[in-house]
Amino acid sequence: MNRKVQGNQFRRRKILLSKEWGFLQKIAIWLGLLLSIWLVFITITLVLASSKPVDALFVLGGSIRREIYVAKLTKQYPKSQILISQGSPEPCIWLIFQKEGASMKNVTLEKCADSTFDNFYYGIPILRRWNVHKVMLITSPTHLPRAKWLGQILLGAHGIWMETEIVQERGIPGNREFGVKTGLDVTRSLFWAGLSQIIQPQCQEVKRLEDVNIEAWQYRGFHCERQGNLTNTRTNKKEQ
C-alpha cells in the first residue's frame, strides 16, 4: 500500500514538474519573440537615424582639448545640442567658448558622471529628453575603444545612431584603458541596455553653460588645464 501511495505521489510530482517546465518554455519562447521584435525595431530605427543630420554633440570628459575642439565645432553645427559630461571646471569651459567666439546657448554641462559608464548612464536620459536621433561622440584615441563599445551598446539600445570624432591628446591622457576594465564595462552595459528602457537616472547637477556665473568663479578662484592656454583663470579672493 505504501509503495502504491509513493508511486502515485511520484507520478503527480512528475506531472507537476512537466507542467512547470512547459510553462517556463512558453515564457522563454514569448521572451525570445519579444526580444526579436525589439531588435528588429531598433535596427530599423538605427538605419533611419544614420541618414539624418547630427542633432547632438556628446563630449566625454577627460581632457580640456575635447572641449576646445567642440567649441570650434559648434560653428559647423549651430543648431545642435551639446552635452559635456563631467568635463573641465565650468568656468574653464565658459572661457573656452568665449575665447572661440562660440555660442553657449545650446551647451549643457552634466557633473554627475565619475566614469565612462556614468557618462552614458546620466547622459542618455538627457539626450532622450532632447529627442536626439544621431549623436557625434567626442573623445580621444586612448579612450576610444571602451567609449565606442559602450556607446554602440547603450545609445544603440535607444535607437540613437553614433558617430565618433577623435581629438588628439598631448601628454598623459586623462583616460587610461585596461582590458579588464573594458570587459567589465561592456558586460554591465549589456545588462543596462535592457534596464535603461524603463529606468531613467536623473542627474541633479545639470547646468546650462550660459548660466555659469563667471564673476563669482573669478572671485573664488579656479584652475584650468595648462593645455587650455587660458589667461587670468585664477583670481585670488578680494581682500575683506
PEZIMO-V708702 format. One record per pair of residues at least 12 apart in sequence whose ideal C-beta (glycine too) atoms are under 10 Angstrom apart, sorted by the first residue. I is the first residue (numbers start at 0). J is the second residue. D is the distance in whole Angstrom. If there is no record, write none. Layout:
BEGIN
((I | J | D) (I | J | D))
END
This chain:
BEGIN
((34 | 193 | 9) (37 | 156 | 9) (37 | 193 | 9) (37 | 196 | 9) (38 | 156 | 10) (40 | 158 | 8) (41 | 155 | 7) (41 | 156 | 7) (41 | 157 | 8) (41 | 158 | 6) (41 | 192 | 10) (42 | 155 | 9) (42 | 158 | 9) (43 | 158 | 9) (44 | 132 | 8) (44 | 155 | 9) (44 | 157 | 9) (44 | 158 | 4) (44 | 159 | 9) (44 | 160 | 9) (45 | 132 | 9) (45 | 133 | 10) (45 | 151 | 10) (45 | 154 | 9) (45 | 155 | 6) (45 | 156 | 10) (45 | 157 | 10) (45 | 158 | 6) (45 | 159 | 8) (45 | 160 | 5) (45 | 161 | 9) (46 | 160 | 8) (47 | 132 | 8) (47 | 133 | 10) (47 | 158 | 9) (47 | 160 | 9) (48 | 131 | 9) (48 | 132 | 4) (48 | 133 | 5) (48 | 134 | 9) (48 | 154 | 10) (48 | 155 | 10) (48 | 158 | 6) (48 | 159 | 7) (48 | 160 | 4) (48 | 161 | 9) (49 | 132 | 9) (49 | 133 | 7) (49 | 160 | 5) (49 | 161 | 9) (49 | 162 | 9) (50 | 132 | 10) (50 | 133 | 9) (50 | 160 | 9) (51 | 131 | 10) (51 | 132 | 5) (51 | 133 | 5) (51 | 160 | 8) (52 | 76 | 8) (52 | 78 | 9) (52 | 79 | 8) (52 | 132 | 9) (52 | 133 | 7) (53 | 72 | 10) (53 | 75 | 9) (53 | 76 | 6) (53 | 78 | 10) (53 | 79 | 6) (53 | 80 | 10) (53 | 131 | 9) (53 | 132 | 9) (53 | 133 | 5) (53 | 134 | 7) (53 | 135 | 5) (53 | 160 | 9) (53 | 161 | 10) (53 | 162 | 7) (53 | 164 | 10) (54 | 76 | 9) (54 | 78 | 8) (54 | 79 | 6) (54 | 80 | 7) (54 | 126 | 9) (54 | 129 | 8) (54 | 130 | 8) (54 | 131 | 5) (54 | 132 | 6) (54 | 133 | 6) (54 | 134 | 8) (54 | 135 | 9) (54 | 159 | 10) (55 | 76 | 9) (55 | 79 | 6) (55 | 80 | 5) (55 | 81 | 7) (55 | 82 | 6) (55 | 105 | 9) (55 | 107 | 10) (55 | 122 | 10) (55 | 125 | 9) (55 | 126 | 6) (55 | 129 | 6) (55 | 130 | 10) (55 | 131 | 4) (55 | 132 | 9) (55 | 133 | 8) (55 | 134 | 5) (55 | 135 | 7) (55 | 136 | 10) (55 | 159 | 9) (56 | 68 | 10) (56 | 69 | 6) (56 | 72 | 6) (56 | 73 | 8) (56 | 75 | 10) (56 | 76 | 6) (56 | 79 | 6) (56 | 80 | 7) (56 | 81 | 5) (56 | 82 | 7) (56 | 83 | 9) (56 | 105 | 9) (56 | 106 | 9) (56 | 134 | 8) (56 | 135 | 5) (56 | 136 | 8) (56 | 137 | 6) (56 | 164 | 8) (57 | 69 | 9) (57 | 80 | 9) (57 | 81 | 8) (57 | 82 | 5) (57 | 83 | 8) (57 | 84 | 7) (57 | 109 | 10) (57 | 118 | 8) (57 | 119 | 9) (57 | 122 | 6) (57 | 123 | 9) (57 | 125 | 9) (57 | 126 | 7) (57 | 131 | 9) (57 | 134 | 5) (57 | 135 | 7) (57 | 136 | 5) (57 | 137 | 7) (57 | 138 | 9) (57 | 146 | 10) (57 | 150 | 8) (57 | 154 | 8) (57 | 159 | 9) (57 | 161 | 8) (57 | 163 | 10) (57 | 164 | 10) (58 | 70 | 10) (58 | 72 | 10) (58 | 81 | 7) (58 | 82 | 7) (58 | 83 | 4) (58 | 84 | 7) (58 | 85 | 10) (58 | 86 | 6) (58 | 92 | 9) (58 | 106 | 9) (58 | 108 | 10) (58 | 109 | 10) (58 | 118 | 9) (58 | 122 | 10) (58 | 135 | 9) (58 | 136 | 8) (58 | 137 | 5) (58 | 138 | 8) (58 | 164 | 9) (58 | 166 | 9) (59 | 82 | 10) (59 | 83 | 9) (59 | 84 | 6) (59 | 85 | 8) (59 | 86 | 8) (59 | 112 | 8) (59 | 115 | 7) (59 | 118 | 5) (59 | 119 | 9) (59 | 122 | 9) (59 | 136 | 7) (59 | 137 | 7) (59 | 138 | 5) (59 | 139 | 9) (59 | 142 | 7) (59 | 143 | 10) (59 | 145 | 10) (59 | 146 | 6) (59 | 149 | 10) (59 | 150 | 9) (59 | 173 | 10) (59 | 174 | 8) (60 | 83 | 7) (60 | 84 | 6) (60 | 85 | 4) (60 | 86 | 4) (60 | 87 | 7) (60 | 92 | 10) (60 | 108 | 10) (60 | 109 | 9) (60 | 110 | 9) (60 | 112 | 7) (60 | 113 | 10) (60 | 115 | 10) (60 | 117 | 10) (60 | 118 | 7) (60 | 138 | 9) (60 | 173 | 8) (60 | 174 | 9) (61 | 84 | 10) (61 | 85 | 8) (61 | 86 | 8) (61 | 87 | 10) (61 | 115 | 9) (61 | 118 | 9) (61 | 138 | 7) (61 | 139 | 7) (61 | 141 | 9) (61 | 142 | 6) (61 | 146 | 9) (61 | 166 | 10) (61 | 168 | 9) (61 | 172 | 7) (61 | 173 | 4) (61 | 174 | 5) (61 | 175 | 10) (62 | 86 | 9) (62 | 87 | 8) (62 | 138 | 9) (62 | 139 | 6) (62 | 141 | 10) (62 | 142 | 9) (62 | 166 | 7) (62 | 167 | 10) (62 | 168 | 6) (62 | 169 | 9) (62 | 170 | 9) (62 | 171 | 10) (62 | 172 | 6) (62 | 173 | 5) (62 | 174 | 8) (62 | 224 | 7) (62 | 226 | 7) (62 | 227 | 10) (63 | 86 | 8) (63 | 87 | 5) (63 | 88 | 9) (63 | 91 | 7) (63 | 92 | 8) (63 | 95 | 7) (63 | 173 | 9) (63 | 223 | 7) (63 | 224 | 4) (63 | 225 | 9) (63 | 226 | 5) (63 | 227 | 5) (63 | 228 | 9) (63 | 229 | 9) (64 | 87 | 10) (64 | 139 | 8) (64 | 166 | 5) (64 | 167 | 7) (64 | 168 | 6) (64 | 169 | 7) (64 | 170 | 10) (64 | 172 | 10) (64 | 173 | 10) (64 | 224 | 8) (64 | 226 | 6) (64 | 227 | 8) (65 | 83 | 8) (65 | 86 | 7) (65 | 87 | 9) (65 | 137 | 5) (65 | 138 | 7) (65 | 139 | 7) (65 | 142 | 9) (65 | 164 | 9) (65 | 165 | 10) (65 | 166 | 5) (65 | 168 | 9) (65 | 173 | 9) (66 | 81 | 10) (66 | 83 | 6) (66 | 86 | 5) (66 | 87 | 6) (66 | 91 | 8) (66 | 92 | 5) (66 | 95 | 5) (66 | 96 | 8) (66 | 99 | 10) (66 | 106 | 10) (66 | 137 | 9) (66 | 166 | 9) (66 | 223 | 10) (66 | 224 | 9) (66 | 227 | 8) (67 | 87 | 10) (67 | 92 | 10) (67 | 95 | 6) (67 | 96 | 10) (67 | 98 | 9) (67 | 99 | 7) (67 | 166 | 8) (67 | 224 | 10) (67 | 226 | 8) (67 | 227 | 7) (67 | 228 | 9) (67 | 229 | 10) (68 | 95 | 10) (68 | 99 | 10) (68 | 137 | 6) (68 | 139 | 10) (68 | 164 | 8) (68 | 165 | 9) (68 | 166 | 5) (68 | 167 | 9) (69 | 81 | 6) (69 | 82 | 10) (69 | 83 | 7) (69 | 86 | 9) (69 | 92 | 9) (69 | 95 | 9) (69 | 96 | 9) (69 | 99 | 10) (69 | 101 | 8) (69 | 106 | 8) (69 | 135 | 9) (69 | 137 | 6) (69 | 164 | 9) (69 | 166 | 9) (70 | 92 | 8) (70 | 94 | 10) (70 | 95 | 5) (70 | 96 | 5) (70 | 97 | 9) (70 | 98 | 8) (70 | 99 | 4) (70 | 100 | 9) (70 | 101 | 4) (70 | 102 | 10) (70 | 103 | 9) (70 | 106 | 9) (71 | 95 | 9) (71 | 96 | 10) (71 | 99 | 6) (71 | 100 | 10) (71 | 101 | 7) (72 | 99 | 10) (72 | 101 | 9) (72 | 135 | 8) (72 | 137 | 8) (72 | 164 | 8) (72 | 166 | 10) (73 | 96 | 8) (73 | 99 | 8) (73 | 100 | 10) (73 | 101 | 4) (73 | 102 | 6) (73 | 103 | 9) (73 | 104 | 10) (73 | 105 | 8) (73 | 106 | 8) (74 | 99 | 8) (74 | 100 | 8) (74 | 101 | 7) (74 | 102 | 9) (76 | 105 | 9) (76 | 135 | 8) (77 | 101 | 9) (77 | 102 | 7) (77 | 104 | 9) (77 | 105 | 8) (78 | 105 | 8) (79 | 105 | 7) (79 | 129 | 10) (79 | 131 | 9) (79 | 133 | 9) (79 | 134 | 9) (79 | 135 | 8) (80 | 104 | 10) (80 | 105 | 5) (80 | 106 | 8) (80 | 107 | 7) (80 | 125 | 9) (80 | 126 | 8) (80 | 128 | 10) (80 | 129 | 5) (80 | 130 | 10) (80 | 131 | 7) (80 | 134 | 10) (81 | 96 | 9) (81 | 101 | 9) (81 | 102 | 9) (81 | 103 | 9) (81 | 104 | 10) (81 | 105 | 6) (81 | 106 | 5) (81 | 107 | 7) (81 | 108 | 9) (81 | 135 | 10) (81 | 137 | 9) (81 | 208 | 8) (82 | 105 | 10) (82 | 106 | 8) (82 | 107 | 5) (82 | 108 | 8) (82 | 109 | 6) (82 | 118 | 9) (82 | 121 | 10) (82 | 122 | 6) (82 | 123 | 10) (82 | 125 | 6) (82 | 126 | 7) (82 | 129 | 8) (82 | 131 | 9) (82 | 134 | 9) (82 | 137 | 10) (82 | 205 | 9) (83 | 106 | 7) (83 | 107 | 7) (83 | 108 | 5) (83 | 109 | 7) (83 | 110 | 9) (83 | 118 | 10) (83 | 122 | 10) (83 | 137 | 9) (83 | 208 | 8) (84 | 107 | 9) (84 | 108 | 8) (84 | 109 | 5) (84 | 110 | 9) (84 | 111 | 8) (84 | 112 | 5) (84 | 115 | 9) (84 | 117 | 8) (84 | 118 | 4) (84 | 119 | 8) (84 | 120 | 10) (84 | 121 | 7) (84 | 122 | 5) (84 | 125 | 9) (84 | 202 | 9) (85 | 108 | 9) (85 | 109 | 7) (85 | 110 | 6) (85 | 111 | 7) (85 | 112 | 4) (85 | 113 | 7) (85 | 114 | 9) (85 | 115 | 10) (85 | 117 | 7) (85 | 118 | 7) (85 | 121 | 9) (85 | 122 | 9) (85 | 202 | 10) (85 | 204 | 9) (86 | 108 | 7) (86 | 109 | 9) (86 | 110 | 9) (86 | 112 | 10) (87 | 108 | 10) (87 | 173 | 10) (87 | 221 | 10) (87 | 222 | 10) (87 | 223 | 6) (87 | 224 | 7) (87 | 227 | 7) (87 | 229 | 10) (88 | 108 | 10) (88 | 110 | 10) (88 | 211 | 10) (88 | 216 | 8) (88 | 221 | 5) (88 | 222 | 7) (88 | 223 | 7) (88 | 224 | 9) (88 | 232 | 9) (89 | 108 | 6) (89 | 110 | 8) (89 | 206 | 7) (89 | 208 | 7) (89 | 210 | 9) (89 | 211 | 5) (89 | 212 | 9) (89 | 213 | 9) (89 | 216 | 7) (89 | 221 | 9) (90 | 211 | 6) (90 | 212 | 9) (90 | 213 | 6) (90 | 214 | 10) (90 | 215 | 9) (90 | 216 | 4) (90 | 217 | 7) (90 | 219 | 9) (90 | 220 | 10) (90 | 221 | 5) (90 | 222 | 10) (90 | 223 | 8) (90 | 229 | 9) (90 | 232 | 7) (90 | 233 | 10) (91 | 211 | 10) (91 | 216 | 9) (91 | 221 | 7) (91 | 222 | 8) (91 | 223 | 4) (91 | 224 | 7) (91 | 227 | 6) (91 | 229 | 7) (91 | 232 | 7) (92 | 106 | 8) (92 | 108 | 7) (92 | 208 | 6) (92 | 211 | 8) (92 | 223 | 9) (92 | 227 | 9) (93 | 106 | 9) (93 | 108 | 9) (93 | 208 | 6) (93 | 209 | 9) (93 | 210 | 10) (93 | 211 | 5) (93 | 212 | 9) (93 | 213 | 5) (93 | 216 | 8) (93 | 229 | 10) (94 | 211 | 10) (94 | 213 | 8) (94 | 216 | 9) (94 | 217 | 10) (94 | 221 | 10) (94 | 223 | 7) (94 | 227 | 8) (94 | 229 | 5) (94 | 230 | 9) (94 | 231 | 9) (94 | 232 | 7) (95 | 208 | 10) (95 | 223 | 8) (95 | 227 | 6) (95 | 228 | 10) (95 | 229 | 7) (96 | 208 | 7) (96 | 209 | 9) (96 | 211 | 10) (97 | 213 | 8) (97 | 229 | 10) (98 | 227 | 9) (98 | 228 | 8) (98 | 229 | 7) (98 | 230 | 9) (101 | 208 | 10) (102 | 208 | 9) (102 | 209 | 9) (103 | 207 | 8) (103 | 208 | 4) (103 | 209 | 4) (103 | 210 | 9) (103 | 211 | 8) (104 | 207 | 8) (104 | 208 | 8) (104 | 209 | 6) (105 | 129 | 10) (105 | 207 | 9) (105 | 208 | 9) (105 | 209 | 9) (106 | 206 | 10) (106 | 207 | 7) (106 | 208 | 4) (106 | 209 | 7) (106 | 211 | 10) (107 | 122 | 10) (107 | 125 | 7) (107 | 129 | 9) (107 | 205 | 6) (107 | 206 | 7) (107 | 207 | 6) (107 | 208 | 7) (107 | 209 | 10) (107 | 210 | 10) (108 | 204 | 8) (108 | 205 | 7) (108 | 206 | 5) (108 | 207 | 8) (108 | 208 | 6) (108 | 210 | 9) (108 | 211 | 8) (109 | 121 | 6) (109 | 122 | 6) (109 | 124 | 10) (109 | 125 | 6) (109 | 202 | 5) (109 | 204 | 7) (109 | 205 | 5) (109 | 206 | 8) (110 | 202 | 7) (110 | 203 | 9) (110 | 204 | 4) (110 | 205 | 7) (110 | 206 | 7) (111 | 200 | 8) (111 | 201 | 9) (111 | 202 | 4) (111 | 203 | 7) (111 | 204 | 5) (111 | 205 | 8) (112 | 202 | 8) (112 | 204 | 10) (114 | 145 | 10) (114 | 149 | 10) (114 | 174 | 10) (114 | 180 | 9) (114 | 184 | 8) (115 | 138 | 9) (115 | 142 | 7) (115 | 145 | 6) (115 | 146 | 6) (115 | 148 | 10) (115 | 149 | 6) (115 | 150 | 9) (115 | 174 | 7) (115 | 176 | 10) (115 | 180 | 9) (115 | 181 | 9) (115 | 184 | 6) (115 | 188 | 10) (116 | 145 | 9) (116 | 149 | 6) (116 | 153 | 9) (116 | 180 | 10) (116 | 183 | 9) (116 | 184 | 5) (116 | 185 | 10) (116 | 187 | 7) (116 | 188 | 7) (116 | 191 | 8) (117 | 200 | 9) (117 | 202 | 9) (118 | 136 | 9) (118 | 138 | 9) (118 | 146 | 8) (118 | 149 | 8) (118 | 150 | 9) (118 | 153 | 10) (119 | 136 | 10) (119 | 146 | 9) (119 | 149 | 6) (119 | 150 | 7) (119 | 152 | 9) (119 | 153 | 4) (119 | 154 | 7) (119 | 156 | 10) (119 | 157 | 10) (119 | 184 | 10) (119 | 188 | 8) (119 | 191 | 8) (119 | 192 | 10) (119 | 195 | 9) (120 | 149 | 10) (120 | 153 | 8) (120 | 187 | 10) (120 | 188 | 9) (120 | 191 | 7) (120 | 195 | 8) (120 | 198 | 10) (120 | 200 | 6) (120 | 202 | 9) (121 | 200 | 6) (121 | 201 | 8) (121 | 202 | 4) (121 | 203 | 10) (121 | 204 | 9) (121 | 205 | 8) (122 | 134 | 9) (122 | 136 | 10) (122 | 150 | 10) (122 | 153 | 9) (122 | 154 | 9) (122 | 200 | 10) (122 | 202 | 8) (123 | 150 | 10) (123 | 153 | 6) (123 | 154 | 7) (123 | 156 | 9) (123 | 157 | 6) (123 | 159 | 8) (123 | 191 | 9) (123 | 195 | 7) (123 | 199 | 8) (123 | 200 | 9) (124 | 157 | 10) (124 | 195 | 8) (124 | 198 | 9) (124 | 199 | 4) (124 | 200 | 6) (124 | 201 | 6) (124 | 202 | 8) (125 | 199 | 10) (125 | 201 | 9) (125 | 202 | 8) (125 | 205 | 7) (126 | 154 | 8) (126 | 157 | 8) (126 | 159 | 6) (127 | 157 | 6) (127 | 158 | 10) (127 | 159 | 8) (127 | 195 | 9) (127 | 199 | 7) (128 | 199 | 9) (128 | 201 | 10) (131 | 154 | 9) (131 | 157 | 9) (131 | 158 | 10) (131 | 159 | 6) (131 | 160 | 9) (132 | 157 | 10) (132 | 158 | 7) (132 | 159 | 6) (132 | 160 | 7) (133 | 154 | 10) (133 | 159 | 7) (133 | 160 | 5) (133 | 161 | 8) (133 | 162 | 7) (134 | 150 | 8) (134 | 154 | 6) (134 | 159 | 6) (134 | 160 | 7) (134 | 161 | 5) (134 | 162 | 7) (134 | 163 | 10) (135 | 160 | 10) (135 | 161 | 8) (135 | 162 | 5) (135 | 163 | 7) (135 | 164 | 5) (136 | 149 | 10) (136 | 150 | 5) (136 | 151 | 10) (136 | 154 | 8) (136 | 161 | 5) (136 | 162 | 7) (136 | 163 | 5) (136 | 164 | 7) (136 | 165 | 10) (137 | 162 | 10) (137 | 163 | 8) (137 | 164 | 5) (137 | 165 | 8) (137 | 166 | 6) (138 | 150 | 9) (138 | 163 | 7) (138 | 164 | 8) (138 | 165 | 7) (138 | 166 | 7) (138 | 168 | 10) (138 | 172 | 10) (138 | 174 | 8) (139 | 165 | 7) (139 | 166 | 5) (139 | 167 | 7) (139 | 168 | 5) (139 | 172 | 6) (139 | 173 | 8) (139 | 174 | 7) (140 | 165 | 6) (140 | 166 | 8) (140 | 167 | 7) (140 | 168 | 7) (140 | 172 | 8) (140 | 176 | 10) (141 | 168 | 7) (141 | 171 | 9) (141 | 172 | 5) (141 | 173 | 9) (141 | 174 | 6) (141 | 175 | 7) (141 | 176 | 6) (142 | 165 | 9) (142 | 166 | 10) (142 | 168 | 9) (142 | 172 | 7) (142 | 173 | 8) (142 | 174 | 4) (142 | 175 | 9) (142 | 176 | 7) (143 | 163 | 7) (143 | 165 | 6) (143 | 174 | 9) (143 | 176 | 9) (144 | 176 | 6) (144 | 178 | 10) (144 | 181 | 6) (144 | 185 | 10) (145 | 174 | 8) (145 | 176 | 6) (145 | 177 | 9) (145 | 178 | 10) (145 | 180 | 7) (145 | 181 | 5) (145 | 182 | 10) (145 | 184 | 6) (145 | 185 | 8) (145 | 188 | 10) (146 | 161 | 10) (146 | 163 | 8) (146 | 174 | 8) (146 | 176 | 9) (146 | 181 | 10) (146 | 184 | 10) (147 | 161 | 8) (147 | 163 | 6) (148 | 181 | 7) (148 | 182 | 10) (148 | 184 | 8) (148 | 185 | 5) (148 | 188 | 7) (149 | 181 | 9) (149 | 184 | 6) (149 | 185 | 7) (149 | 187 | 9) (149 | 188 | 5) (149 | 191 | 9) (149 | 192 | 10) (150 | 162 | 10) (150 | 163 | 8) (150 | 188 | 9) (151 | 163 | 10) (151 | 185 | 10) (151 | 188 | 9) (152 | 184 | 10) (152 | 185 | 7) (152 | 187 | 10) (152 | 188 | 5) (152 | 189 | 6) (152 | 191 | 8) (152 | 192 | 5) (153 | 188 | 6) (153 | 189 | 9) (153 | 191 | 7) (153 | 192 | 6) (153 | 195 | 7) (154 | 192 | 10) (155 | 192 | 8) (156 | 188 | 9) (156 | 189 | 9) (156 | 191 | 8) (156 | 192 | 4) (156 | 193 | 7) (156 | 194 | 10) (156 | 195 | 7) (156 | 196 | 7) (157 | 192 | 8) (157 | 195 | 7) (157 | 196 | 8) (168 | 226 | 9) (169 | 224 | 10) (169 | 225 | 10) (169 | 226 | 6) (170 | 224 | 10) (170 | 225 | 9) (170 | 226 | 8) (173 | 224 | 9) (214 | 234 | 10) (216 | 232 | 9) (216 | 234 | 8) (217 | 231 | 8) (217 | 232 | 9) (217 | 233 | 9) (217 | 234 | 5) (217 | 235 | 10) (217 | 236 | 10) (217 | 237 | 10) (218 | 234 | 7) (218 | 235 | 9) (218 | 236 | 6) (218 | 237 | 7) (219 | 233 | 10) (219 | 234 | 8) (219 | 235 | 10) (219 | 236 | 7) (220 | 232 | 9) (220 | 233 | 5) (220 | 234 | 5) (220 | 235 | 6) (220 | 236 | 7) (221 | 233 | 6) (221 | 234 | 8))
END
